[in-house]
Amino acid sequence: MRFISIFLTGFMLLLAASALAQSPGAAVIVAEVVTEVVNDVIEAHGTLKAREAVTLSATVTDLIREIHFEDGAQVEQGALLLRLDDREEQARLRVKQAQLVERENELNRARQLLERNLGSRAEVEDNQSRLAEARAEVEEIQLRLQRYLIKAPFSGVVGLREVSPGMLVSPGTELVRLMSLDPISLDFTVPELFLADLKPGLNITARSRSYPDEVFLGQIEALQSEIDPQTRSITVRASLENPDFRLRPGQFMQVDIARGERQVLSLPESALIPEGKRQFVFVVSEDGQTVSRKQVEIGIRYQGRVEISAGLEAGEKVVVHGVQKLRDGAGIKILGTVDEQTSIRDILQQNREQSDYAR
């Protein structure tokens, strides 16, 4: 009886192994490990800032007489934005200008008398002194009148105005915000690990969630003079062209800095099986019937792909779809191979159509 029991057990195991060998295996989609050229990039995040920004305010107490700009308008350097009520100062200027003319006439008469020996040199010098004083008074009022004219110190875009004609303003009252937006500055931080790769003139690309399909080009302008001891990172300032003013200060940007080209082994990220800090893949056997589980070392990730630093060779095939059904040594049925022209979705769709047709 014991012999019969052992015989039946062995027979059943043999049948199970035979059935397993005849089973079609798990349906999977694979991809080939390829060699390709990639651009190493440093990824960062930053915030846009105006190249120049100032809040213009009053320096005298008076009424707003005229406003010469529209909300959000582009203005040139030196353009008149607001005029305060300067009529009282203008009246003082006219008085001082009349006095100036009178002083000039008095000096001319004193000189004529001196030439005829009817006057003294001291009188001429006294009139010269009074003329210089009158000129200084005129210049003083003319300078004071400039305070009543609020002009753009640089070309840029004005913000929304919060004042109206007839409003009384005093020194420190904020009148309008002016910002220079083309080009626009982009400040971002980079870990000190990449300090040797950073230098002024290096090209960058930037993306915004406001314009997800667009790439904005720029260049690094300067590096902060010190590294932040708390974050061990350095602040970098770049410049982006912004002729249509679509980019605005305060906007969040994703930044890529190109480091150079190199050749790498790569495969789709979907092939990776993470376990803690380690990464594994299922490698397809040469006959395409089974898979073996293998640990790999990875490098950079980019556009849905990942660099393989160690563990695989070019030309090997790995499973990119259906890995959750597999174990080391499992049998497989390959539905298709992913490449530049064929995606996982394409292969699944083709197999679904073939299954419907077979039925």
CORFEN-V166408 format. One record per backbone hydrogen bond with DSSP energy under -0.5 kcal/mol. NH is the residue of the N-H (numbers start at 1). CO is the residue of the C=O. If there is no record, write none. Layout:
nh:NH co:CO
nh:NH co:CO
//
This chain:
nh:5 co:1
nh:6 co:2
nh:7 co:3
nh:8 co:4
nh:9 co:5
nh:10 co:6
nh:11 co:7
nh:12 co:8
nh:13 co:9
nh:14 co:10
nh:15 co:11
nh:16 co:12
nh:17 co:13
nh:18 co:14
nh:19 co:15
nh:20 co:16
nh:21 co:17
nh:22 co:18
nh:23 co:19
nh:26 co:331
nh:28 co:333
nh:29 co:321
nh:30 co:336
nh:31 co:318
nh:32 co:338
nh:33 co:316
nh:34 co:32
nh:34 co:266
nh:36 co:264
nh:38 co:262
nh:40 co:38
nh:40 co:260
nh:42 co:257
nh:43 co:41
nh:44 co:255
nh:46 co:253
nh:47 co:187
nh:48 co:251
nh:49 co:185
nh:51 co:180
nh:52 co:180
nh:54 co:178
nh:56 co:54
nh:56 co:176
nh:58 co:173
nh:62 co:60
nh:62 co:169
nh:64 co:167
nh:65 co:63
nh:65 co:83
nh:66 co:83
nh:68 co:81
nh:72 co:159
nh:73 co:70
nh:75 co:156
nh:78 co:152
nh:79 co:76
nh:81 co:150
nh:82 co:150
nh:83 co:66
nh:84 co:148
nh:85 co:63
nh:86 co:84
nh:90 co:86
nh:91 co:87
nh:92 co:88
nh:93 co:89
nh:94 co:90
nh:95 co:91
nh:96 co:92
nh:97 co:93
nh:98 co:94
nh:99 co:95
nh:100 co:96
nh:101 co:97
nh:102 co:98
nh:103 co:99
nh:104 co:100
nh:105 co:101
nh:106 co:102
nh:107 co:103
nh:108 co:104
nh:109 co:105
nh:110 co:106
nh:111 co:107
nh:112 co:108
nh:113 co:109
nh:114 co:110
nh:115 co:111
nh:116 co:112
nh:117 co:114
nh:118 co:113
nh:119 co:113
nh:124 co:120
nh:125 co:121
nh:126 co:122
nh:127 co:123
nh:128 co:124
nh:129 co:125
nh:130 co:126
nh:131 co:127
nh:132 co:128
nh:133 co:129
nh:134 co:130
nh:135 co:131
nh:136 co:132
nh:137 co:133
nh:138 co:134
nh:139 co:135
nh:140 co:136
nh:141 co:137
nh:142 co:138
nh:143 co:139
nh:144 co:140
nh:145 co:141
nh:146 co:142
nh:146 co:143
nh:147 co:143
nh:147 co:144
nh:148 co:145
nh:149 co:146
nh:150 co:82
nh:150 co:148
nh:151 co:149
nh:152 co:79
nh:156 co:75
nh:157 co:179
nh:158 co:73
nh:159 co:177
nh:162 co:175
nh:166 co:64
nh:167 co:164
nh:169 co:62
nh:172 co:58
nh:173 co:170
nh:175 co:56
nh:176 co:56
nh:178 co:54
nh:179 co:157
nh:180 co:52
nh:181 co:179
nh:183 co:240
nh:184 co:240
nh:185 co:49
nh:186 co:238
nh:187 co:47
nh:188 co:236
nh:189 co:45
nh:190 co:234
nh:192 co:232
nh:194 co:191
nh:195 co:192
nh:197 co:194
nh:198 co:195
nh:201 co:220
nh:202 co:199
nh:204 co:218
nh:205 co:256
nh:206 co:216
nh:207 co:254
nh:208 co:211
nh:211 co:208
nh:212 co:209
nh:214 co:211
nh:216 co:206
nh:218 co:204
nh:219 co:239
nh:220 co:202
nh:221 co:237
nh:222 co:237
nh:224 co:235
nh:228 co:233
nh:232 co:228
nh:233 co:228
nh:234 co:190
nh:236 co:188
nh:237 co:222
nh:238 co:186
nh:238 co:236
nh:239 co:219
nh:240 co:184
nh:241 co:217
nh:245 co:242
nh:250 co:48
nh:251 co:248
nh:253 co:46
nh:254 co:207
nh:255 co:44
nh:256 co:205
nh:257 co:42
nh:258 co:203
nh:258 co:256
nh:259 co:40
nh:260 co:40
nh:262 co:38
nh:264 co:36
nh:265 co:308
nh:266 co:34
nh:267 co:306
nh:269 co:304
nh:271 co:268
nh:272 co:269
nh:273 co:280
nh:275 co:278
nh:278 co:275
nh:279 co:296
nh:280 co:273
nh:281 co:294
nh:283 co:281
nh:283 co:292
nh:284 co:317
nh:285 co:290
nh:288 co:285
nh:291 co:330
nh:292 co:283
nh:294 co:281
nh:296 co:279
nh:297 co:310
nh:299 co:307
nh:302 co:305
nh:305 co:302
nh:306 co:267
nh:307 co:300
nh:308 co:265
nh:309 co:297
nh:309 co:307
nh:310 co:297
nh:315 co:33
nh:316 co:313
nh:318 co:31
nh:319 co:282
nh:320 co:29
nh:321 co:29
nh:325 co:322
nh:326 co:323
nh:329 co:291
nh:330 co:327
nh:332 co:289
nh:333 co:26
nh:335 co:28
nh:335 co:333
nh:336 co:28
nh:338 co:30
nh:339 co:342
nh:347 co:343
nh:348 co:344
nh:349 co:345
nh:350 co:346
nh:351 co:347
nh:352 co:348
nh:353 co:349
nh:354 co:350
nh:355 co:351
nh:356 co:352
nh:357 co:353
nh:358 co:354
nh:359 co:355
//
